[in-house]
Amino acid sequence: MSEFRATFAKDRQKFSAAHFTLFEDGSLERLHGHNYNVTVTFEGTAAELGLMFSFHDAKALVKELCDAWDERVLIPSVSPWIEVTERDAQLEVVVTTPKHRKFYSFPREDVVLLACDNASCEHLTRLFADAVAAQLHRLGNAVTGFEVAISESAGQTIALSRSI
Ligand SMILES: Nc1nc2c(c(=O)[nH]1)N=C([C@H](O)[C@H](O)COP(=O)(O)OP(=O)(O)OP(=O)(O)O)CN2
């Protein structure tokens, strides 16, 4: 049973990134950007001295994960509609859907290849939660669960909860 919920929704917990969303009918958006805001809530019990974990450590963890996607182009790497080719320091991306064929070329360092088939807010939230789970050991053993919530724009948020 979780005793406490610690929610971190600092202004700096954000990443500005470009993407396009694919839709089932083969339509896709033009490349565009969002200032994604990230909120993470950790659930758990108080350990020594009534501390779940050091707030500093939790905020540093979340900020590091935001920085990994900040000022990047987010490209799905496992989509049947997207072909990615690395050529020298460039990443060539060909999107071929039943409705569209588009070619992009980005400096490799500007791109994050996502382990998913669409750069949707749902997938971003799940991948962010996977990354939090992989780093949770840094916060000790008091965490029994967490929730990640990502907003693409004001008034529009995807949230996902995980139990540990
Ligand atoms: N289920 C999802 N649907 C859509 C997603 C998504 O991640 N999951 N994403 C988008 C686009 O990224 C788009 O940029 C956001 O679309 P939209 O809701 O139209 O955004 P606006 O901020 O322009 O919304 P307004 O309500 O018009 O202000 C689309 N769909």
The ligand as a MOL file (V3000), in Angstrom:
LIG
                    3D

  0  0  0     0  0            999 V3000
M  V30 BEGIN CTAB
M  V30 COUNTS 30 31 0 0 0
M  V30 BEGIN ATOM
M  V30 1 N -4.1110 9.6150 -30.1030 0
M  V30 2 C -3.3400 10.6140 -30.5770 0
M  V30 3 N -3.8050 11.4670 -31.4910 0
M  V30 4 C -3.0060 12.4730 -31.9400 0
M  V30 5 C -1.7120 12.6280 -31.4620 0
M  V30 6 C -1.2380 11.6750 -30.4930 0
M  V30 7 O -0.0970 11.7410 -30.0450 0
M  V30 8 N -2.0900 10.7010 -30.0990 0
M  V30 9 N -0.9370 13.6480 -31.8880 0
M  V30 10 C -1.3490 14.5020 -32.7540 0
M  V30 11 C -0.4150 15.5720 -33.2130 0
M  V30 12 O 0.8330 15.5090 -32.6560 0
M  V30 13 C -0.8640 16.9850 -33.1250 0
M  V30 14 O 0.1650 17.8850 -33.2290 0
M  V30 15 C -1.7030 17.3000 -31.9920 0
M  V30 16 O -2.9070 17.3170 -32.5940 0
M  V30 17 P -4.0830 18.2110 -32.1810 0
M  V30 18 O -4.7520 17.5550 -31.0490 0
M  V30 19 O -4.8270 18.5220 -33.3960 0
M  V30 20 O -3.2930 19.4670 -31.6210 0
M  V30 21 P -3.6010 20.8920 -31.3630 0
M  V30 22 O -2.6920 21.2640 -30.2470 0
M  V30 23 O -3.5170 21.6500 -32.6230 0
M  V30 24 O -5.0610 20.8040 -30.8080 0
M  V30 25 P -6.1710 21.8880 -30.7410 0
M  V30 26 O -7.1990 21.1700 -29.8740 0
M  V30 27 O -6.5970 22.1070 -32.1420 0
M  V30 28 O -5.5670 23.0760 -30.0820 0
M  V30 29 C -2.6670 14.4230 -33.3580 0
M  V30 30 N -3.4670 13.3540 -32.8470 0
M  V30 END ATOM
M  V30 BEGIN BOND
M  V30 1 1 1 2
M  V30 2 2 2 3
M  V30 3 1 2 8
M  V30 4 1 3 4
M  V30 5 2 4 5
M  V30 6 1 4 30
M  V30 7 1 5 6
M  V30 8 1 5 9
M  V30 9 2 6 7
M  V30 10 1 6 8
M  V30 11 2 9 10
M  V30 12 1 10 11
M  V30 13 1 10 29
M  V30 14 1 11 12
M  V30 15 1 11 13
M  V30 16 1 13 14
M  V30 17 1 13 15
M  V30 18 1 15 16
M  V30 19 1 16 17
M  V30 20 2 17 18
M  V30 21 1 17 19
M  V30 22 1 17 20
M  V30 23 1 20 21
M  V30 24 2 21 22
M  V30 25 1 21 23
M  V30 26 1 21 24
M  V30 27 1 24 25
M  V30 28 2 25 26
M  V30 29 1 25 27
M  V30 30 1 25 28
M  V30 31 1 29 30
M  V30 END BOND
M  V30 END CTAB
M  END
